Amino acid sequence: MAILSPDLIYRDGSFQAGLAIEYSVGSGSIVRIIPTDQAGADAVRLRGRALLPGFVNAHSHAFQRLIRGRTQWRRGGDWEEDFWSWREAMYAAALGIGPDDVFAVARHCFMEMLLAGYTTVGEFHYLHRDSAGARYANANELAERVIEAAEDVGIRIRLLDVAYASGGIGEPLRPEQRRFATPVLERYLADVDVLAGEVAGRPLVTVGVAPHSIRAVPADWLAPLHAFACERHMPFHIHASEQRAEVTACEAAYGRRPVELLADRGVLDARSTVVHATHVTEHEVSLLGAGGATICACPTTERDLGDGFLEAEALLSQGATIALGSDSQTVIDPLEEMRLVEYHERLRKMRRVILAGRQPRTRVDVAPTLLAMATAAGARSLHIAAGALEPGSVADFVAVDLDHPAFAGWTADSLGALLALCAPPDVITDVWVGGVQRVSERRHQAQREAAAAFREVGRRLA
Ligand SMILES: [Zn+2]
């Protein structure tokens, strides 16, 4: 058993003093929350620190970290850069890396996540084949390298293994998509089962099911993939409605919009996470809410790619849950993701404090809504007992520095807002995953080495 005794812990939507957390290093879980005066002499006193549940990154493509900063230019002439032209650069990077590179890039990316306070990642993994498009002798070669990278730096991972069979609705895969191919449904499912068997008993690792999008799998795959996820108690994730062109193509092929198609096929429920949903109608918002689905917003990526805005207020009011993801890794910072969901709504609607919800007679702060997106909602999306400092939850914590200049003048009432809406990323000082401290005083043990290996891959790709 071990005990952490910070100045404050974040619980039930507020920062509370006088409490310590007892957790088991063996099981990696929280055992109980106790009054500080019962913590005893062996407790680790975290002076000047507040402790929160670790942040959950519900949607990531680790290898895309490789093209950060490399797509911020415009080619000559009248050409307009957009999501689709960015995708060409992403495809080129995907074709240029081998298994060791995949490991090195993912390892650095996951380490960067830990430094930013993410303790769990939902890795939406669609690199399956070798650069010629052939299956590896071990079909899960690259998934395993990504998982090893996560274990190496100590982040919890839900490997969302991606089904990818078409280059667009009813279209063959394009040559540059050859590494993603899972053309046979049964074989894909068998590969997921093998992978799940391999990770069984590894404390940081679980597996999930993820049709890439309604562009990349036939609609007839959706129900069997969802049924498979149900049978194995796995989450079900899919990209949908990120770009208008996808909506138009879906309407042309199926006579309905992407979220309507998902609802028709019976795959929109509490097991499901719809990633992006930046182009949805009122009807689709009500379908997402009624199904109890999670929407994973990735606002730093969506602003980078010019995807559009999330209907966050409408989604929450209809009962949907919003989680957050770093997606393309253009920024890795849970604080930035959570505040953008609120700030984008303010800019669109020219109002303030939009996602706080309403109570008839009492004040409602917005910070708990945003912090829940970055913690409990992500845990719900990935089906992991994380996101809350409660007995039985995983011992995944982040400590923030109450003496940081950005917090000067904090009060118990303002601290949540200072963190969720104002603070720079370096307020996060220490990070634990499964009770093991992985970041100490803003440093990760593998930082120098991971950066050197990452630089080497980047240099070769240039
Ligand atoms: Zn994505």
Boltz pocket constraint, residues with backbone or C-beta under 6 A from the ligand:
constraints:
  - pocket:
      binder: B
      contacts: [[A, 59], [A, 61], [A, 124], [A, 239], [A, 275], [A, 327], [A, 328]]
      max_distance: 6.0
